[in-house]
Structure formats: structure tokens, C-alpha cells
Amino acid sequence: MTTRTASCHCGAVEIEADFPQGLASAARCNCSFCKRRGAAAVTARTSSLHVLKGAENLSLYTWGTGTAKHHFCKTCGIYIYHQRRLDPAECGVNLGCIEGADPQAMGDLPWHDGINHPSDQPT
């Protein structure tokens, strides 16, 4: 388990979270929202995520079922983290916001198939 901090570009928002796999879980998603956002995310436990600074500066975006909750800095607009719809006990934290992380050094990252998300499939 690795605990790390992450912050937006302007520094108004800072979070801390536990990453069960460190940065090894970094991946991209091809759902309609993530493909537009473009940021890779690293898996954290929702219960471990704490806003250390700037909670009042976070903006929330959600749609559809409302399960996925995407948090952005109101000042610089950077996506910082989101609560996942497949497993709300997990959050995805923007790899580029994590202190000490170098997204370019991670090489090609795996992709999650958000287009064919189980919540969107007929039962």
C-alpha cells in the first residue's frame, strides 16, 4: 500500500489517498467522458481519499446514473479524481496530478473498455 498526495495545476486543491498497487494500476479509459478528458488514472480506495486543501474549490461533474463523480479544480480546471461507477469503493486519481509521478516514463498504458461498461448493458 502506498499513500501519495496529488494536486491540481494551480495548487488550490490537494488530496491524499492510498494506492493499493502504487502506480502500477495506471490506465486509460475509452468511455465517452474519459476519451475526451484524456488523463490516465491510478486506482485508490475511496475510503482513503482525503482532501487536504481546497475542498471548497472542487467542482463536481456527474451524468447518467450519477454513480461516477468527477472532481475538478474550479480555478485551473484540472481533473483531479473521480469515484468509479463500476466500483464506487474505488477512485481513479489523475496520474499527472500525483506528486512525483512521471506519466511519460510509464510508457504505453492499458485501456479499460468503458464503451461497453456493464452498467450500460441490457439485462
ABEGO torsion letter per residue (X at the ends): XBBBBBBBAAGABBBBBBBAAEAAABBBBABAAAAAAGBBBBBBBAAABBBABGAAABBBBBBEAGABBBBBBAAAGBBABBBBAABAABBBBBAAABBGBBAAAAEBBBBBBAAABAAABBX
